[in-house]
Amino acid sequence: MTAPTTTASAQLLGLLARDLPPDRLATDPLTLAAHTTDRSGTRPYGGPLAVVHARRTEDVTVTLRHAHELRVPVVPRGAGTGLSGGATAGEGTLVLDLSGMNRILELSEDDQLAVVEPGVITAELDRAAGAHGLRYAPDPASAALSTIGGNIATNAGGLRCAKYGVTRDSVLGLEAVLADGMVVRTGRRTVKGVTGYDLTALLTGSEGTLAVITSATLRLRPLPVATATVAAYFPSFEEAAEASYAIGRAGVVPALAELVDGPVLHAVDPALRERGAALLLVQCDGAGAGAEAEAVARVLTRATLVETTEDPAEAEALLAARRGALPALERLGRPLIEDIAVPRSRLAEAAREIREISRRHDVPVFTIAHAADGNLHPIIVVDPTLDGLPDAAWEAAGEIFALALRLGGTLTGEHGVGVLKRQWVADELGPAAHALQRRIKDAFDPRGILNPGKSL
């Protein structure tokens, strides 16, 4: 989509200033700069025209109605924790900041659901549910910062997806605003429901390209009566990956199974690296958590050190190495964070080839993984002072994507396509499916104003 004309931009600002409450529209340079990129660090050409700080659905409908009429592109945004450039706002765009829509509208213990606005922080919803003996199961590593709306936009995964699935598995229904300002409601409040096409699932993971989500009805689950956590160190990442696959073959479905390689361990704490070249973290929950953890420990025959605990505080201490991985790498430079997924049986093979790609291009690659579902995060760290990514980093990333597809996997397991992976999307989807998805985009957003240049 081409940039809007100066006249259209000026008209839009005038209409928004007229029709929105006075505290909703911002055009000062500091605010614009803070809303230009996301955690990916991707720098678009130019910067946004203005930022609308939405507080209610009406703010969204007014904004989109005027932007649609004047053909001004709109970039929906939550907390800006996205890792693929999906919330980057280039020249002439209007940023629609939804982080101020942060109310928990309903929390039903009887129906085990919550209705929330998109700006609610993921961990805050989980804590609120906990007061009722419930939990919000999706647990992205950014849970303390990321918003529910952002998680829905990318269909975020997280640490507990091994047992509870990704965000889509917890979304029952949505309220969303289409590109022309029309409000639609999808889904239901029941766990089951098959009336019509599944628009809820379609909007989940659409990265703000089809509609803007203004509330979500989410499934909650009972808090587990017990948890048991296992931390095992291995001589190599491949041996740890093979062990994670052996857990599934043993019939255990853990709540989480996370892998951290040696370079990441060293970045988090050099003392951890001295314990082994890879760390496998496994947590089981429910009435049989202790027995399942014992079964896990029995198959970790190649581990050099195994620690097990049923104490929640000790478990969090063990998990700290995983939760602190990305902040530790961000201290080293600018991370290019990938999130390929491969069949679980090929996780070790993928790890070996990623290390070879790193060696061949002389590019450092730090790897963490949601081992139970084959979702790897090979993270390339580059000099943050560079304007762009070095050619070697791009070449290594391209080979990693090709590797994922060759092994029967996917370009992105949970972070979304954004702008960083768009050039490889057609390779995965194939021409027929790619064209069909473009037709779906046209049906929802015929003027192409919603997050243009992202996802497809």
C-alpha positions as CSV (number, residue, x, y, z in Angstrom):
1,M,0.0,0.0,0.0
2,T,1.3,3.4,-0.9
3,A,1.7,6.2,1.7
4,P,-1.4,8.4,2.1
5,T,-1.3,11.8,0.6
6,T,-0.5,14.9,2.7
7,T,-4.1,16.0,2.3
8,A,-5.5,12.7,3.5
9,S,-3.2,12.6,6.5
10,A,-4.2,16.2,7.5
11,Q,-7.9,15.4,7.1
12,L,-7.6,12.3,9.2
13,L,-5.8,14.2,12.0
14,G,-8.5,16.8,11.9
15,L,-11.3,14.3,12.1
16,L,-9.7,12.3,14.9
17,A,-9.1,15.5,16.9
18,R,-12.7,16.4,16.5
19,D,-14.3,13.0,17.2
20,L,-12.0,11.5,19.9
21,P,-11.7,12.6,23.5
22,P,-8.8,15.1,23.8
23,D,-6.4,12.6,25.6
24,R,-6.6,10.0,22.8
25,L,-4.5,11.5,20.0
26,A,-0.8,12.1,20.2
27,T,1.6,13.5,17.6
28,D,4.6,14.6,19.6
29,P,8.0,13.1,18.5
30,L,8.7,11.2,21.7
31,T,5.4,9.3,21.6
32,L,5.8,8.6,17.9
33,A,9.4,7.3,18.4
34,A,8.2,5.0,21.2
35,H,5.6,3.5,18.9
36,T,7.7,2.9,15.7
37,T,9.0,-0.6,16.4
38,D,8.6,-3.6,18.6
39,R,10.9,-5.9,20.4
40,S,12.3,-7.2,17.2
41,G,14.2,-4.0,16.8
42,T,13.1,-3.7,13.1
43,R,13.4,-0.2,11.9
44,P,10.9,0.8,9.3
45,Y,11.4,3.6,6.8
46,G,10.1,6.8,8.3
47,G,7.8,7.0,11.2
48,P,4.1,7.1,12.0
49,L,1.8,10.0,11.5
50,A,0.1,9.9,14.9
51,V,-0.8,7.5,17.8
52,V,-4.4,6.9,18.9
53,H,-4.5,5.7,22.6
54,A,-7.7,3.7,22.5
55,R,-9.6,3.3,25.8
56,R,-12.9,1.9,24.6
57,T,-14.3,0.1,21.5
58,E,-15.8,3.4,20.4
59,D,-12.3,4.9,20.0
60,V,-11.4,2.0,17.7
61,T,-14.5,2.3,15.6
62,V,-14.1,6.0,15.1
63,T,-10.5,5.7,14.2
64,L,-11.0,2.9,11.7
65,R,-14.0,4.5,10.0
66,H,-12.1,7.6,9.2
67,A,-8.9,5.8,8.3
68,H,-10.8,3.5,5.9
69,E,-12.5,6.4,4.2
70,L,-9.3,8.3,3.7
71,R,-7.2,5.1,2.9
72,V,-4.7,5.8,5.7
73,P,-2.9,2.6,6.9
74,V,-3.4,1.6,10.5
75,V,-1.0,-0.4,12.7
76,P,-2.6,-2.1,15.7
77,R,-0.3,-2.3,18.7
78,G,-0.3,-3.8,22.2
79,A,2.8,-3.8,24.5
80,G,5.3,-3.9,21.6
81,T,6.8,-7.2,22.8
82,G,6.4,-8.8,19.3
83,L,9.5,-10.4,17.9
84,S,8.9,-10.4,14.1
85,G,8.2,-6.7,13.3
86,G,4.5,-7.1,13.2
87,A,3.9,-3.8,15.1
88,T,6.4,-1.7,13.2
89,A,4.9,1.6,12.0
90,G,6.4,3.1,8.9
91,E,6.0,6.5,7.1
92,G,2.5,7.9,7.1
93,T,0.9,5.1,9.2
94,L,-1.5,5.6,12.1
95,V,-0.7,3.6,15.2
96,L,-3.7,2.3,17.1
97,D,-2.4,1.6,20.7
98,L,-4.7,-0.8,22.5
99,S,-2.6,-1.1,25.7
100,G,-4.9,1.3,27.5
101,M,-7.9,-1.1,27.0
102,N,-6.8,-3.1,30.0
103,R,-9.9,-4.1,32.0
104,I,-10.9,-7.6,33.0
105,L,-14.6,-7.3,32.3
106,E,-15.7,-10.6,33.7
107,L,-14.2,-13.5,35.5
108,S,-16.6,-16.5,35.9
109,E,-15.6,-19.2,38.3
110,D,-18.7,-21.2,37.5
111,D,-18.1,-21.2,33.7
112,Q,-14.3,-21.1,34.0
113,L,-13.9,-18.1,31.6
114,A,-12.8,-14.5,31.5
115,V,-13.9,-11.6,29.3
116,V,-11.0,-9.2,28.9
117,E,-9.9,-6.2,26.8
118,P,-6.9,-6.6,24.6
119,G,-4.5,-4.5,26.8
120,V,-4.7,-6.8,29.8
121,I,-1.3,-8.1,30.7
122,T,-1.1,-11.9,30.4
123,A,0.4,-12.5,33.8
124,E,-2.2,-10.2,35.4
125,L,-5.0,-12.3,34.0
126,D,-3.4,-15.4,35.3
127,R,-3.1,-13.9,38.8
128,A,-6.7,-12.7,38.8
129,A,-7.8,-16.2,37.8
130,G,-5.6,-17.7,40.5
131,A,-7.7,-15.9,43.2
132,H,-10.6,-18.1,42.0
133,G,-8.6,-21.3,41.9
134,L,-8.2,-21.0,38.1
135,R,-5.4,-20.2,35.7
136,Y,-5.0,-18.8,32.2
137,A,-3.0,-21.6,30.7
138,P,-1.0,-19.9,27.9
139,D,2.3,-18.9,29.4
140,P,4.6,-17.0,26.9
141,A,8.0,-16.1,28.2
142,S,6.9,-12.5,27.9
143,A,3.8,-13.0,30.1
144,A,4.8,-10.3,32.6
145,L,4.9,-7.8,29.7
146,S,2.8,-9.0,26.8
147,T,-0.9,-8.3,26.3
148,I,-3.7,-10.7,25.6
149,G,-4.5,-8.8,22.4
150,G,-0.9,-9.2,21.2
151,N,-0.9,-12.9,22.2
152,I,-4.1,-13.4,20.2
153,A,-2.7,-11.5,17.2
154,T,0.3,-13.9,16.9
155,N,-1.4,-17.0,18.4
156,A,1.4,-17.0,21.0
157,G,2.6,-20.3,22.4
158,G,4.7,-20.4,25.6
159,L,6.1,-22.7,28.2
160,R,2.9,-24.5,29.1
161,C,1.8,-25.2,25.5
162,A,3.1,-28.7,25.7
163,K,0.0,-29.7,27.7
164,Y,-2.5,-26.9,27.3
165,G,-1.9,-25.8,23.7
166,V,-1.3,-22.3,22.2
167,T,-3.4,-19.2,22.6
168,R,-6.0,-20.3,20.0
169,D,-6.9,-23.2,22.3
170,S,-8.0,-20.8,25.0
171,V,-9.9,-18.3,22.9
172,L,-13.6,-19.0,22.9
173,G,-14.9,-15.8,21.3
174,L,-13.9,-12.3,20.2
175,E,-15.2,-8.8,19.7
176,A,-13.4,-7.2,16.8
177,V,-13.7,-4.1,14.6
178,L,-13.4,-4.5,10.9
179,A,-11.4,-2.1,8.7
180,D,-14.5,0.1,8.0
181,G,-15.4,0.4,11.7
182,M,-18.0,-2.3,11.8
183,V,-18.1,-4.3,15.1
184,V,-18.4,-8.1,14.8
185,R,-18.6,-10.7,17.5
186,T,-17.4,-14.2,16.9
187,G,-17.4,-17.5,18.8
188,R,-19.3,-18.2,22.0
189,R,-19.1,-18.7,25.8
190,T,-19.3,-22.5,25.6
191,V,-16.3,-24.8,25.3
192,K,-18.0,-26.5,22.3
193,G,-19.6,-24.8,19.3
194,V,-19.5,-25.4,15.6
195,T,-22.0,-22.9,14.1
196,G,-20.7,-21.4,10.9
197,Y,-17.1,-20.8,9.9
198,D,-14.6,-20.5,12.8
199,L,-13.9,-16.8,12.5
200,T,-12.5,-16.8,16.0
201,A,-9.7,-19.2,15.0
202,L,-9.2,-17.2,11.8
203,L,-8.7,-13.9,13.6
204,T,-6.4,-15.5,16.2
205,G,-2.9,-15.4,14.6
206,S,-3.9,-12.9,11.9
207,E,-1.5,-10.3,13.2
208,G,-3.9,-7.3,13.0
209,T,-4.3,-7.7,9.2
210,L,-8.0,-8.7,9.3
211,A,-9.6,-6.8,12.2
212,V,-8.7,-5.1,15.5
213,I,-9.6,-7.1,18.6
214,T,-11.4,-5.1,21.3
215,S,-12.3,-7.9,23.7
216,A,-11.8,-11.7,24.1
217,T,-13.7,-14.4,25.9
218,L,-11.1,-16.8,27.2
219,R,-11.1,-20.3,28.6
220,L,-9.7,-20.7,32.1
221,R,-8.6,-24.0,33.7
222,P,-8.4,-25.2,37.3
223,L,-5.2,-24.7,39.1
224,P,-3.3,-28.0,39.3
225,V,-3.3,-29.6,42.8
226,A,0.4,-30.3,42.5
227,T,3.4,-29.7,40.3
228,A,6.8,-31.4,40.1
229,T,9.7,-30.0,38.2
230,V,12.8,-31.7,36.8
231,A,16.0,-29.9,35.7
232,A,18.6,-32.1,33.9
233,Y,21.9,-31.1,32.4
234,F,23.4,-33.0,29.4
235,P,26.8,-33.2,27.6
236,S,25.2,-31.9,24.4
237,F,22.1,-30.1,23.2
238,E,21.3,-33.1,20.8
239,E,21.3,-35.5,23.7
240,A,19.0,-33.3,25.7
241,A,16.7,-33.1,22.6
242,E,16.7,-36.9,22.3
243,A,15.8,-37.1,26.0
244,S,12.8,-34.8,25.5
245,Y,11.5,-37.0,22.7
246,A,12.0,-40.1,25.0
247,I,9.7,-38.5,27.5
248,G,6.8,-38.5,25.1
249,R,7.6,-42.1,24.0
250,A,7.3,-43.0,27.7
251,G,3.7,-41.8,27.8
252,V,4.2,-38.7,29.8
253,V,2.5,-35.4,28.7
254,P,4.3,-32.7,30.7
255,A,3.0,-29.2,31.2
256,L,6.2,-27.9,29.9
257,A,9.5,-29.2,28.5
258,E,12.1,-26.5,27.8
259,L,15.6,-26.8,26.3
260,V,18.4,-24.3,26.8
261,D,21.8,-24.7,25.1
262,G,25.2,-24.0,26.6
263,P,25.8,-20.6,25.1
264,V,22.5,-19.4,26.4
265,L,23.3,-20.8,29.9
266,H,26.6,-19.0,29.9
267,A,24.8,-15.7,28.9
268,V,22.4,-16.2,31.8
269,D,25.0,-17.3,34.4
270,P,28.4,-18.8,33.6
271,A,28.0,-21.1,36.6
272,L,25.1,-22.8,34.9
273,R,27.2,-23.5,31.9
274,E,29.7,-25.4,34.1
275,R,27.0,-27.9,34.9
276,G,26.5,-29.0,31.3
277,A,26.2,-28.1,27.6
278,A,22.4,-28.1,27.7
279,L,19.6,-27.9,30.2
280,L,16.3,-29.7,29.9
281,L,13.5,-28.4,32.2
282,V,10.4,-30.5,32.6
283,Q,7.3,-29.7,34.7
284,C,4.4,-32.1,35.3
285,D,1.2,-31.0,37.0
286,G,-2.0,-32.5,38.4
287,A,-2.7,-35.2,40.9
288,G,-0.1,-37.5,39.4
289,A,2.7,-34.9,39.0
290,G,5.1,-36.6,41.4
291,A,4.8,-40.0,39.7
292,E,5.1,-38.4,36.2
293,A,8.2,-36.6,37.3
294,E,9.7,-39.8,38.5
295,A,8.9,-41.4,35.2
296,V,10.6,-38.5,33.4
297,A,13.7,-38.8,35.6
298,R,14.0,-42.5,34.7
299,V,14.3,-41.9,31.0
300,L,17.0,-39.2,31.4
301,T,19.8,-41.8,31.3
302,R,22.3,-39.5,29.5
303,A,22.0,-36.6,31.9
304,T,25.0,-35.7,34.0
305,L,23.0,-34.0,36.7
306,V,19.3,-34.2,37.6
307,E,17.4,-32.1,40.1
308,T,13.7,-32.6,41.1
309,T,11.4,-30.6,43.3
310,E,7.7,-30.4,44.1
311,D,8.2,-27.0,45.9
312,P,6.8,-24.1,43.8
313,A,9.5,-21.6,44.9
314,E,12.3,-24.0,44.1
315,A,10.6,-24.8,40.7
316,E,10.6,-21.1,39.8
317,A,14.3,-20.9,40.7
318,L,14.9,-23.8,38.3
319,L,12.8,-22.2,35.5
320,A,14.6,-18.8,35.9
321,A,17.3,-20.0,33.5
322,R,14.7,-20.3,30.8
323,R,12.7,-17.2,31.6
324,G,15.9,-15.1,31.8
325,A,17.3,-16.3,28.4
326,L,16.1,-13.5,26.2
327,P,17.0,-10.6,28.5
328,A,20.4,-12.2,28.9
329,L,20.9,-12.3,25.1
330,E,19.6,-8.7,24.7
331,R,22.5,-7.6,26.9
332,L,24.9,-9.2,24.4
333,G,23.5,-7.3,21.3
334,R,20.5,-7.2,19.1
335,P,18.8,-10.6,18.9
336,L,17.2,-11.8,15.7
337,I,14.8,-14.3,17.3
338,E,13.5,-17.1,15.1
339,D,10.9,-19.6,16.1
340,I,10.8,-22.4,13.6
341,A,9.1,-25.7,14.5
342,V,9.9,-29.2,13.3
343,P,8.4,-32.6,14.0
344,R,9.4,-33.6,17.5
345,S,11.2,-36.7,16.3
346,R,13.6,-34.4,14.3
347,L,14.4,-31.9,17.0
348,A,18.0,-33.2,17.6
349,E,18.6,-33.3,13.8
350,A,17.5,-29.7,13.5
351,A,19.8,-28.7,16.4
352,R,22.8,-30.3,14.7
353,E,22.2,-28.6,11.4
354,I,21.6,-25.2,13.1
355,R,25.0,-25.5,14.7
356,E,26.5,-26.3,11.3
357,I,24.8,-23.3,9.8
358,S,26.2,-21.1,12.6
359,R,29.8,-22.5,11.9
360,R,29.5,-22.1,8.1
361,H,28.5,-18.5,8.2
362,D,30.6,-17.6,11.3
363,V,27.4,-16.2,13.0
364,P,26.7,-17.0,16.6
365,V,23.4,-18.8,17.1
366,F,22.0,-19.3,20.6
367,T,19.2,-21.9,20.8
368,I,16.3,-22.4,23.2
369,A,13.3,-24.6,22.5
370,H,9.8,-25.6,23.6
371,A,11.0,-29.2,23.3
372,A,7.7,-31.0,23.7
373,D,6.3,-29.5,20.5
374,G,9.4,-29.2,18.4
375,N,9.5,-25.4,18.5
376,L,13.1,-24.1,18.3
377,H,14.3,-20.5,18.9
378,P,17.7,-20.2,17.1
379,I,18.7,-16.7,18.0
380,I,21.3,-14.8,16.0
381,V,22.8,-11.9,18.0
382,V,24.3,-9.0,16.1
383,D,25.9,-5.7,16.8
384,P,23.2,-3.3,17.9
385,T,25.0,-0.3,16.4
386,L,24.5,-1.5,12.9
387,D,21.8,0.1,10.8
388,G,20.7,-3.3,9.4
389,L,21.4,-7.0,9.7
390,P,24.7,-8.2,8.2
391,D,24.4,-10.3,5.1
392,A,25.8,-13.3,6.9
393,A,23.0,-13.1,9.5
394,W,20.4,-13.0,6.8
395,E,22.0,-15.9,4.9
396,A,22.1,-18.0,8.1
397,A,18.5,-17.1,8.9
398,G,17.4,-18.1,5.4
399,E,19.1,-21.4,5.7
400,I,17.5,-22.0,9.1
401,F,14.0,-21.4,7.5
402,A,14.8,-23.7,4.6
403,L,15.9,-26.3,7.1
404,A,12.6,-26.1,9.0
405,L,10.6,-26.6,5.8
406,R,12.9,-29.5,4.6
407,L,12.3,-31.3,7.9
408,G,8.6,-31.0,7.5
409,G,8.2,-28.0,9.8
410,T,7.2,-24.4,9.7
411,L,8.7,-20.9,9.5
412,T,7.0,-19.8,12.7
413,G,5.6,-21.7,15.6
414,E,4.3,-18.8,17.7
415,H,5.9,-15.4,17.0
416,G,4.1,-14.7,13.7
417,V,5.5,-13.6,10.3
418,G,5.5,-9.8,10.7
419,V,7.9,-8.4,8.3
420,L,11.0,-10.5,9.0
421,K,9.7,-13.7,7.4
422,R,7.3,-12.5,4.8
423,Q,9.6,-13.4,1.8
424,W,9.5,-17.1,2.8
425,V,5.7,-17.4,3.4
426,A,4.9,-18.5,-0.2
427,D,7.5,-21.3,0.1
428,E,5.6,-22.8,3.0
429,L,2.0,-22.2,1.9
430,G,2.3,-23.0,-1.8
431,P,0.7,-20.8,-4.5
432,A,-2.9,-22.0,-4.1
433,A,-3.1,-21.5,-0.4
434,H,-1.2,-18.3,-0.5
435,A,-3.6,-16.9,-3.1
436,L,-6.6,-18.0,-1.0
437,Q,-5.2,-16.2,2.0
438,R,-4.8,-13.0,0.0
439,R,-8.5,-13.3,-1.0
440,I,-9.5,-13.7,2.6
441,K,-7.5,-10.5,3.4
442,D,-9.3,-8.7,0.7
443,A,-12.7,-9.8,2.0
444,F,-12.0,-8.4,5.5
445,D,-10.0,-5.4,4.4
446,P,-10.8,-4.4,0.8
447,R,-8.8,-1.2,1.0
448,G,-5.7,-2.8,2.6
449,I,-5.4,-0.4,5.5
450,L,-4.9,-2.9,8.3
451,N,-1.2,-3.5,9.1
452,P,-0.2,-3.5,5.4
453,G,3.0,-5.2,4.5
454,K,2.8,-7.7,7.4
455,S,2.1,-11.5,7.5
456,L,1.4,-12.3,3.9
